[in-house]
């Protein structure tokens, strides 16, 4: 039975720039794929069934906190969760990812999108959040996909390497593109506000694929939607976290947004980010692939990050992308313990 203890607010303090020597730890995609308990559940239940059952979903969400002693939980769900209520026919296909059989290509397609009513459309998500708040002694992070990343799936019809259709709309049909960005921004605001009202204590926005854009295109075609989102969430009183992959060239753009924490992937060190002029709290950024290496390699790379940040009160330890299915739970447990012990004593 999971028993509540004194609330651990280490992550919330670091997000405000008030952290101590011992660094908070959590991992993107920490819940699910790499855990044998989750794989056993997947033999009985589909992803849809797990995420729509608050008891099961809460169990999957809190499992890494119980197993690894992490300083935060992240709600187990998918960035596509709010799209079907808008009228987007999306299917998560194993080994492929989100697939949309009828991609969005015209203004008419976009104008036919519905409006998210969180209490009706994603009640299972909100019920899971409420349940977790009675079970967790660490902050609960929930999340949403950013407009560009959601749009890329909607326009391409699934994962893409070059985002040719997405960029074709962005450059060649700006009215349709900006309308889509605005609709998705409104949905994201409604969705995340409902999650906060239900009890989420931090929000992370995943713009996983926005690194495909250069900085000038980002400023014109994406940043207005992001400003709208973060401005709307600013007074909600929870830390706001931004993360994308391959986005070093966008860090200053993110630093300009009204958010609290910037997540780094493994390509940019904390020192490099600070030298670029990043003033926000930082989160990251051990390469997940290193967790397949011998422990002495993992320890050395982790020490490097912790040595860089030992005097930084605005740092949260994480990976530079999500946990992959082949990473061993025992490795994550050992890594969490090492981060806590080493950062507290060095």
Buried (B, 14 or more C-beta within 10 A) or exposed (E): EEEEEEEBBBBBBBBBBEBEEBBBBBBBBBBBBBBEEBEEBBEEBEBEEBBBBBEBBBBBBBBBBEBBBBBBBBBBBBBBBBBBBBEBEBBEEEEEEBBBEEBBBEBEBBEEBEEBEBEEBBBBBBBBBBBBBEBBBBBBBBBBBBBBBBBBBBBBBBBBEEBEBBBEBBEEBEEBBBBBBBBBBBBBBBBBBBBBBBBBBBBBBBBBBBBBBEBEBBBEBBBBBBBBBBEBBEEBEBBBBBBBBBBBBBBEBBBBBEBBBBBBBBBBBBBBBBEEEBEBBBBBBBBBBBBBBEEEEBBEBBBBBBEBBEEBBBBBBBBBBBBBEEBEBEBBBBBBEBBBEBBEEE
